[in-house]
Amino acid sequence: MTDSAKDQNENDQIKQQFREALERKNHKNANPTAATAGDSKIHHTHGPSDHKREFRRKSG
């Protein structure tokens, strides 16, 4: 085997290892019970607003 063929073989092995690691990572982070696009976990952010907030510029 020549040096360039050996280097290519090593590069292919390294790429395969990275692909397998990425696949494991993606499967680990996948959450099958995650909320779908139409269903949010946040339903009631604030209660009814009794008054409108007033912002005043600071003087002085």
GIQUIQUI-V747885 format. One record per backbone hydrogen bond with DSSP energy under -0.5 kcal/mol. NH is the residue of the N-H (numbers start at 1). CO is the residue of the C=O. E is the energy in kcal/mol with one decimal. If there is no record, write none. Layout:
nh;co;e
NH;CO;E
NH;CO;E
//
This chain:
nh;co;e
6;2;-2.2
7;3;-2.7
8;4;-2.2
9;5;-2.2
10;6;-2.3
11;7;-2.5
12;8;-2.4
13;9;-2.1
14;10;-2.4
15;11;-2.6
16;12;-2.2
17;13;-2.2
18;14;-2.3
19;15;-2.4
20;16;-2.3
21;17;-2.4
22;18;-2.5
23;19;-2.3
24;20;-2.3
25;21;-2.3
26;22;-2.5
27;23;-2.2
28;24;-2.2
29;25;-2.1
30;26;-1.0
32;30;-0.6
34;31;-1.6
39;36;-0.8
40;38;-0.6
43;41;-0.7
45;43;-0.5
50;48;-0.7
55;53;-0.5
56;54;-0.5
//
